[in-house]
């Protein structure tokens, strides 16, 4: 029993194990067992606990669950997927979660479709990535104005051998995509990592890390995204890249108008100094899965500790001076006993000041799924899964269902009178429409509107809505000055707010009330409006700040990439004409041109032409909302020019111009292509160029005759081959790379390469005019063969017996050096 003081209730523990009690007899047998501990009634915040099974565990189903404080489910649903991510309540009172779908995000998470449920748990919408990208599991935000922030990932092909010795010459490097989607789910902001940093810069300082020599590199691993108070975007990660050893995670603030980085906190690019903690502790604080701004202006961070589990996970609160780049320590919670949540997890500040912590990945250890602590650091609630393999991606506490509202009714509103709906913060000065026997109700809810639609660019809305209803008003209409108390509503900058209104709650278009004013004398936001009811519904009010003004920048054309069959929306060979290079594309495949906006984009204009001045256009598209275009009518052996410009509220940008040339399908072997000397038991890269979509077959030939197929590989341009020990030594090998679907499409090494051919070295001119040299022997069995075949070319003469150094005449040492003396013609 755990009693903190005499005034507190004692610890309550409830365990759910299938049908262990009568109350839980109906739980499915694969429902995870739950233990509640350290529960202090009266000290916890209001609401229920939201968890979801985010780990594939034998005998355990994948469940969404909303739990009471004793661990009893209020609601649960089993989902037909192996993992669920980020089950939470949205600002509008709906729910969202992300079930894993077939596929992988390339960066430690999963490909998902974000599903939106209403308060009755009915599916309202599914949201995936825009511009052809697949949505990713790590984070998702539905903004109060109806827009969406989310992640995706893509891969680019990089010759890492040019960056790090031993790197893969056709490595696929994961790259993150940050997107904002509007209410129609068009992408209006997109930030791709390799558009804003170079691979060389990103991997600088990691040259000794073996992970960057792999064929697939998880280069970026973003997992937190938020819209900051000023309209710019915050993204964060616990590490510089999956599998990459760095000292800490980091946070970037991205400018939504330009895509540029406003500041960088933590990691190797840190711009901030720390106050209240050491620099080392400050940098470590940002190695986590949560970073968001609190209502008090500070930032709350969940720090996972590290993947090696050598330090505990914890929670920090910092205030940031974004001008002078100072991060000041405010508060932290450090568990008394180490909790190593090496991945996943979150921290949530609750309305009563408590902090709710989801600890994330258990790693098979018995760590809590969630803990609630007071500002003083006292634990007042905790949940464990009884099976330590079960994990929840994040954990939350929300007041549920969304009925946390303030409501008041006045009767017999009369023209000329003022009516204060005191608890709601709303006042009506009736100017016309009052009468006998009427009723008028005002309801204020701390939620964003459902399905908001705007005729113009969506403003930045607050998560507040006010609804009005009437009964028996004459003509069911009323004209009034409506006032909203700024202090009661918590408006921080009321002079910048505009009231928006739609005639029916939850349905229709919000229009700005341009006559909105703020009176500093009364502290009220005011607007005058004529209200008409629809079946008693007098409409809905919300409060919005203007969004950042659009700036029209030319879009960023995608970097040149050959079509590799990985992501068809990426472009077979997108071009940057400003480089002066014309790239080729397979004329038998659809051509997909892609780009990213720089800052905000509402739509695009695309033109494709056969001449540089675009007088002879073959494609001319206006009001294109997607940042890619698939074209199937290109003629063979033609050079085309294309250009794209952005349109937004600021007007049209300049053009971004590119070009490409259509060519026949091709495969071209580049390595080995003659003269290479490879050794049995070692690994080498077979490389080729191609522009095909299908897989290729790699064949090995000896003396011009087919020997065997080495692999069927994606058309990635490189395959790492370990030379088999069963192959005979020789200098007459070649490689053939052929299409898996078209036998006539192939290429063969231009000249032969050798396997275990000795390397001649240490040549010395002797006094008698002869040359003594050595070579590395391939082994005992081949020594005699090489002595008679390789060392008797037409212009050389073998003059003496073999002398073996570093070993005996039985050639037991490998390699041994064999020395010959020959005369030079």
N, C-alpha and C positions, 0 to 999 in steps of 0.2 A: 504494500500500500504506500502511495506516494502523496503525503500531505505537506504542502508548502507552508501553510499557516492555519491557524484555527478557524479563520474566516472562509476558507476555501473548502469546496467539496472534495471528497477523496477520489482517487483515480478510479475510472471505470474502464473495464476491458471487456470487449465483446468480440467473439470470434465467429465468423461465418464459414462453415464447412459443409456446403451442400445442405442436407436436411438435418443439421445438428440440433436445431430447435424447431418448435412448432411454427414460430413466425417465419422461419426460413425454409420450411418444408418444400415449398414450391420452386425454390431456386434450382436451375438446371445442374446436373452433376458436374458439368465442366465449367461452372462459374468459379472464378478464383476465390480462394479463401481469404478472408480479410480480418485483420486484428486491429482494434482501436486501442490506443494507450495514451497516457498523459492527458486525458480529457478533463478539462476544468470547466464545468458548466458555468455559464455566465461570463466567462472570460473570452470565449471565442467570438468571432464575428458572426453576424447573421448570414444565413444561407447554407447551401448544400455543397458537397464536395464533388468535383467533376474529375473522373479518371477514365482512362481507356487503356486497354491491353495493347502494348506496343512491342511485344516480343513473342516469337513463336515458341510455345512451351508445350511439351507433350501432355495431353490430358486436359489442357486449359483452352477454352474458347476465346475468341477475340471479341471482347465486349466493350461497348460504351456503357458507362454507369454514372448515375447521379445518386449520391449516398447521403443519408442522414448522419448526424454526429455519432450515432451508435453503430454505424457501419451498415445499417439496413438499407437496401436499395429503394429509392423512390421510383426509379425508372432504370431499365437497362435494355440493351438490344445487342444481340450477337450479330456480327457483321461477317460476311463471307470473304474474308481476306486474312492474310497471316499477320498483318500489323495495322494499327490505327494510330494516327498522329493528331495531336493538337486539338483535342475535344474541348470546346469552350463556348461561352456565350458571347455573342457579337454586340456591338454598340446599339443595334436596333432591337435587341431582345430575342433575336433568333439564335440558333445554334449552328456551329460548323464543326466538321471533322474531316480528316483526310485519310480515306482507306487506301492502302497500298494496292497498286495495280501491277500487272505483269510488266517488268522492266526495272531499270535502275537509273538513278539520277546521275551517276558517275561521281558522286561526291559524298558518299557515306550515308545518304538518305534513301529515298525511294520516289519513284514516279507515282503521282497520285492524281485523283480528281477531287477537288474540294466540294463537299456536299453541304448544302444549306438546308436546315430543318426549321420549320416554324415552331411556335410555342406548343403546338400539339404534336410535334415530332413528325410532321409530314414533310416530305422532300419538296422543297420549293425551287431549287436551282442546283445545277452542277457547273462548276467553274474549272476550266483547265487553262493552260498557257495560251497566250496570243502569239500571232506571227508564226504559227506552226510549232512553237516550243511546247514541251510537256510540262505541266505544273509539277512542282517539287515539294517534298513533305515538310521541310524544316520550319516554315512559317507562312502565315496567311493573315492578312488584315482586311476586313471589310470596313471602309471608312464611313463616317456618319453621312457623307454626301452620296453614298452608294457606290463610289469607286472602290477598286480592289488593289491592294499591293501584294505581290507574290514573287516567288523565285522560280527559275527554271535553270537548266544546265545544258550546255552543248559542248562539243569537242572540236578542237582544231588539230590538224596534223602538223607536227613540228619536227624538224630534223634536229633532235637533241644531241646528235653527235657533234654538231657545230657549237653546242653550248657547253657540254660536259664530256670529257673523254670517256668513251664507252657508252655514250647515250644512244638510244634507239634512233635510227635515221628516219623513221616514220612513226614517231610516238604520237599517240592520241592524248592530248592534254585537256582535262576538264576545265570548263570555263563557266562562270556564273552569268545568269541573265536576271536583271531586276526589272520588273514591269509594273506599271500602273495601268489598269483597265478602267474604262469609264462604265457607266451604267448599262450601255449596250455591249459591253465587253470588247470594245475596240482598244487596242494598245495606244495610249497617248503619251507614255514615257517609257523608254527602254534604255537600259544601261548594261552593256556587255563588257566583261572585264578586259578582254584583249583589244577592245576599242580604245582603252584608256591607259593601258600599261603594256610594256613589252615582256615577252617571255624571258629575255635575257635579264632584265631588271628584276623580275619577280623571283627568279631562281638564283640570283646573285647571293653568294654567301652560303649556298647549300650544295656546292660542288662535290663535297665528300659524302653526300647522302646517297646511298645506293638506290633509294626509291625513285630518284629522278632519272635512273637508267632503265626503268621499266617500260614496256610497250604501251601501257596505259597509266597515266599519271593524274591523280586527283588534285589538280592544281589549285582549285578554289573550293571553299567550303563555307558558304554563307548560311547563317541559320537564324538571324533575327532581322526583322524589317519593321520600321515604324515611320509614320509621318510626324515630323517634329512640329512644334507650335508655330514656327515661322513658315511652314509650307515646304520645307526641304525634307529629304529622306535620310533616315539613319539606317545603316546596315552594319551588322556585326558578325564576328566569327570567333570561335574559341581557339582557332589556329590558322596559320597562314595558308595551309593547304592540307588536305587529308594525307596522312602518311609522312608529313614533313615535320621535322623536329625544330620547333621554334620556341622562344622563351615565353611568349604570351600571345593571346588573341588580340584583336583590335576592333576599333569602330571607325567607320568612315561616315562623314556627313556629305551627301551628294546634292549638288545644286540641281533642282528640277528645271531650271531655266536653261542650263548649259551642259549638264552632265558632268561638270568638273567637280573635283573633290574640294569641299570648303575647308575641312580639317580632318586630321588623322590622329586618333587617340589609341595609344598602345602599340604593340608590335615593333617591328624594326623601323617603322616610319614615324614613330611617336613624335608629336609636336608639343606635348603638354609637360609642364612640370607639376609635381605632386606636393601637396601640403597636408600634413597630418599623418602621412605614411612615408616610408622610404620609397625611392624610385623603383626598387625591385618589387616591393609589395604592390605598389600602384600599378605597375605593368602586369603583374600576375592577376590582378583583380579582374581583368577583362577577358579571361580565358573561360568564357561561359556561354550559355544558351539563352540568356535574356539580357536585354539592355533597353530600357524605355524610360521616358520622362514621367515623373510624378506630378501630381497636381500642384505641389509646392515648388516646382521648377527644377528639383534635383533629379538625378538619374539613379535608378535601381538596377543592380547587376547581379546575376547569378553566376558565380565562379565555380566551374566544375572541379577545380583543383588541377589535376592533370591525368593523362591517360595511364601514367605509371603508378598512380595511386600512392604517391609518396607524400602528398599533402592533402588536407581535407578540403572538401567542397564547402563553400560559404557564400554569404550574401553581403554585398556592399551597397552603401548609398554615398554618392559623391555629388557635390555641386560643381558645375563647370563654368568658368569664366571663358567664354568662347572668343572673346576679343584678345585677351592677354594670354590665352592658352594655359590656364591654371586649373588643375583638378584638385578640389579640396575634400578631404575625407570628412564624412558626416556621421556615419553609423555603420555597424556591421553586426552580423550574427555568425558566430563561429561555434559549431556544435562542440559540446564538452568531450564527446567521443568521436573520433575521426569517422566521417562519412565520405566514402569515395564514390561519388556519382560521376564517373569518368566521361559520360556523355549524356545528352538530353537534359531535361530539367528546366526550372524557371523560378522566378520570385515575383510575387504579386503583393502590392500594398493594399490592404483592405480598408474599408471606410472607417473602422474604429481605430485605425493606426497600427493594427497587427500586421505582420508579414507572413504570407502563406508561401511555403517553399515546396516545390516538386523536385525531388532529388535526382530523378532521371535514372540512368543506367545502373543496374545493380551489379552486373558482372558476376552474378551467381552468389553475391554476398547478401546477408540479411540486413539490408539498409531500409530506412523508411521510404514509402512511396511519397509521403508528404508530411510536413510539419508546420504547425502554426505557432508563431512566437509573438510575444508582446514587444513593445518598444524597449522594454528593459531586458529583453532576451529570455524571458521565461517561456518554456514550452507549455502550451495549453491544449494542444491537440496533436495527435500523430496517428498515421495509418501505416500498417505493414501488409504486404501480401504474404500469406503463409508460405507460399512457394517462392523461394528467393530468386527463381529464374524469371518470374513475372515482373515486367517493367511497365511504367506509364511514361509516355513521352514527356508530357507536362502534367501538372496538377493545378487545379484552380478551385476557388470558392466563390460562388455567385448566389445572390438572392434569386430564388427560382420558385415558381414561374415569375415572369416579369410583371408583377402587379404592384411594384413599389411606386405608388402614385399618390399625388395630393389632389383632392377633389372637393369642390364646394358648389352648392346650388343656391341661387337667389330666386325669389318668387316675385311675380308681378313687377317686372322691370318697367319703369315709366320714363318717358322722354324728359330730359333735363336733369335726371338724377344720376348720381355716381354710386357705383357698386364695387366695393372692394371684396374680392375673393381672397381673403387675407392669407390663408395658409398656402395658396398657390402662387402668391406674388403678382397676381393679375388684377387690374382695375379697369372697369368699363365706365366711361362717361357716355351715357346714351343720348344721342342727338336726334334719333327718329326711330319709330317702330315699336315703342313700348305699348303696353296695354294691360287689361285685366286678365287675371287667371293664367298668366304665362309662367313658365319655368325656364331657367337658364343655368346650365351647368358648365363649369370650367374644370378641366382635368389636366394636370401637369405631370409628365412622366420623365424620368431620367434616362430616356432612350432616344436614339436617333430615329428619324422617320423610316418607315418600311417602304421600299421601292420608290425612292425619290427620283423625280424626273425634272430636268430644268431645260428651258428653251435655249438658254445660253450656256456658256462654259460653267460647269458646276462650281459653285463657291465652296469654301471650306466650312462645313456645317458643324455645329456643336451637337453633342449627344443629348439633346433636349427637345421635347415636343409638347405643344399645348393644343388640346382639342376642346372644341366647344359644341354643346348640344342644346337644343331648345324644345320646348313643347308649348303649343298654343299661342305663339307669337302671332300678332296680326300679319297676314300675308307671309308668315314664316320668314320674316326679314327684319334686319336691325342695322342701323347705322350708328357707329360709336367710335370714340377714341379709345383705343386699347393701349394700356400702359403695362409694362413689365418691369418689376422692381429689379434693378441691376444687382443689388447686394443679395437679394433672395435667390436670384438665378445664378449667382457666382460669375457674372460677366467681368472679365479682367480688363477688357478694353471696349467698353460699350459704345464709345464714339465711332468705332470702326465697324460696328455691326449693322446689318440690314435685316429686317424682318421679312421672311418669305411666307407665302400663304398659298394653300390650295383648297378648293371648295369642298373636298371630301377627304376625310382622314384615311390614309393608307392607299389612296388611289389618285392618279392624275398628276398634273404638272404644277410645280411650285413656281409662282411668279414673285419677283421682288416687289416689295412695297416701297417705292422710291421716296415716299413722304416720311420715311422713318427718321426720327430725330431723337437725340438724347438730351435730357435736361439735367444738368449738373446740380441744379437747385433741388430738384425732387429725387434725383438718382433713378430716373425712370427712362426706359426706352419706349418711344411712343409712335403710334401710327393710327391714322383714321381710315376706316374701311366700312363698306357696305356689305353686310353678311346676308346670305340667303341659304336656307337650309335645304338639304336633300334628305327627306325622311327623318327630319330632326337633327341631322348632322350639319353643324355650322362650319365645318372645315377644320383645318390643322395649320398651326403656326410653327415655324422653326427659325433659328437664328444663325446667321452666316457672316463670316468674314470674306472679303474678296480674295480670290486665289491670286497667286503670283501672276503678274502680267506676262503674257506670252512674248517670247522673242523668237524671231524666225531665223533659224540657222540651217544651213545646208546639211542634209543628212550625211551620215557616215556610211559609205559603201563597204560591204563586207570584204574582208581580206581575201586574196586569191586562194581558193581551195579547189582541188579536183574533187569531183564527185566520187565518193568512196562507199556509197550505199549505207551510210550511217544515219544521216539526217537529210532527207531529200529537200527540205526547205532551205538548207544552207547554201547553196549554189554550186553548180558543177564547176564553174570557174569564174567567180565574180572578179571584176576588174577594177583597177584604179588607174584611169587613163593618165592621171597626173604623173605617174611614174614613168610614162613613156613606154610601157611594156604592154604588148597585146597578148592576152592569154587565150589558150585554145580550149574548146569544149567539144564534146562528142556530138556530132551532128545528128546522130540517130537517137539521142536522148532528149527529153524535155529540158529546156534551159531554165533554171530557177535563179533569178537575180534577187538579192536580198540586201538590206541596209538597216541601219538603226537611226532613229532620230537623235539629234543633238538637242537635248532639252525637250520641250513639249511639242507634240505634233498632233494635229486633228485629222489631217489627210495628206495625201501626196499626189503629185503629178509625175507620170512616167512616160518617157518617149524612147523608142528604139528606132534607129534610122540606119541607112546604108551609106551615109556620108557624114562628115564631121560637122557640117553646119546644120544638120537635122532638117534639111529641106525635103528629103525623101524619107518620110517616116513610115514605118511599117506597123508600129504600135504607138498609140497616143491615148493614154488613159488619164482621166481626171477624177478627182475625189476617190482615190484609192486609199482605203483605210488600213490595209495590211501592209507591212514593211517587207513584202516579198512579192514576186510575180513569176508565175510559171508560164513559159512560152514554148509552144510545140511546132511553130510554123517556120522555123529558121531554115534557110536554104543551105545546101552543102557548100563547103569551100568559100565561105563569104566572111568578110569582116563587117561587124556591126558595131555601132556606137549607141550607147544608151546614157540617159541622164535622168536624174530624179531631183525634185525639189519639194520642200516641206511647205504646207499651208497651215497656218493657225490664226489666232485672233489678231496677231501682229501683221498678218499679210503673208506674202510669199517669200521664201528664201531664195538665195542663189541656187544655181544648178550644181549638183555633183555629177561628174561625167566619168564614164568608163567605156571600155570597148572589149570585144572578144572576137575570136575567129572560130568558125565551125570547121572541124576536120573529121576525117574518118576515124572510126574506133582504132585505137592503137595500144600495143604493149611493147615496151622497149626494155630489154635487160640491160642494166647498168653495172651490176656487180654480182658475180665475177664475170668479167668481160674480156679476160685474156691476161695471162701472166701472173695471176695471184698464186701464192703458195700457201695452202691451208694445211693444217695438221689434224690428224685423227684425234678424236676425244675433246677437241676444242669447239667453241661456238663462233659462228660467223654470220653476218647478215647477207642474205641474198636480197638484192634490191632491183627494182624495176620502176619504170614510169608507165602509167596507163590512164585511160579516161573512161574505163568501163564501169558498169554498176555491178555486174555479177562477180562471183568469186573466181579465182584463178587457180590453176593446178600447176605445181612446180615439179618438174621432172629432172632427173639426173641422167646424163649420158656419159659414156666412156668410149673413146675411140670412135665417136660418131654413132654408136649404137645405144638404144634405150637400155638403161640399167634398172631404174625403178622410179616411182613417184614419191616425192618427199613429203608433200602436203597439199591439201586443198585449203586455200587461205583467202580471206577477204581481200579485195583489191586495195590493200592498204599501202602497197609500195615497198614493203620490207617483210622479210620472214627470217627469224633467227634459227639457224640450222646447226645442230651439233653433228659434226662429221663422224660417221659411224666407224667403230674400230674394225668392222668386218670388211671395209673397203680396201681394195688392193692399192698399193702406192702406184702413182703414175702421174704423168704430166699431160694427159689427154682427156681430161674431164671437161664437161660443159653443162650449162643449165638452160633448160627450156621453160618458159613461163607461157601458159596458154589459157585462153578463155575456157571456163567450165561449160559454156553453152554453145560456143562457136569454134569448132575444131580448126577452122581456117585462120583464126586470129591467134597468133603466137609470135614469140621472138626467142632466139637462141643466142647465147654468148657469142660475141664476134670472134673470139679466139679461145683456145683451151686454157684451163688453169690446172695447177698441180695439187696433188694431195700427198703429203709427206715427201715432197721433193726436197733434198738437202739444200741448205742455204750456204753458198760459198762465201767465205770471209777470210780475213787475215792474210791477204795476198802479199808476198814479199819477193822482190827481185834479188836473186842470188848472184854471187860474184861470177859464176860460170855462165850467166846470161839466162839461166832458167828461172822459173817462177815457182815458189812454193806457196800453197794456199791450203786453207782448211774449209770444211763444211760440216754442218750439223748432221750427224747420221740419224736416220729415222728409226734405227733399231737393228738388232742383230740379224734378223732374217733378211733384211734388205741391203745390208752393207755390200755384199758381193755383187748384187744386181746393179746397184748404183755405180760401183767401181768399174763395171764393164760397159754400161750403157750411157750414163750421163756424162762421164768424164772422157768420152772419146768422140767429141763432136768433130766435124770435118777438118777444122783448122787447129786441132789440139792433138797432142800425142802423149799417151800414158807412158812415162819413162821409168817408173820405179815401183817398188813394192809399197804396200800400205803400212803406215805406222799409226798405231792407235795410241792416243794420249788420254789420260784420265780414266783408263780402264784396262782390262785385259784383252787378250786376243779373242775371248769368247763374247765380246761386246755386251758385257753385263750392265754397263753403265749407259744410260740413255738420257740426254744425247751425249754421244762421244764425238770427238773431233778427229776426222780422218785427214791426213796430210798427204798431198800428192805433189810431185815436182813435174812440171811440164815446160816445154819450150814454147816461146811465143813466136809465131810466124812473122 
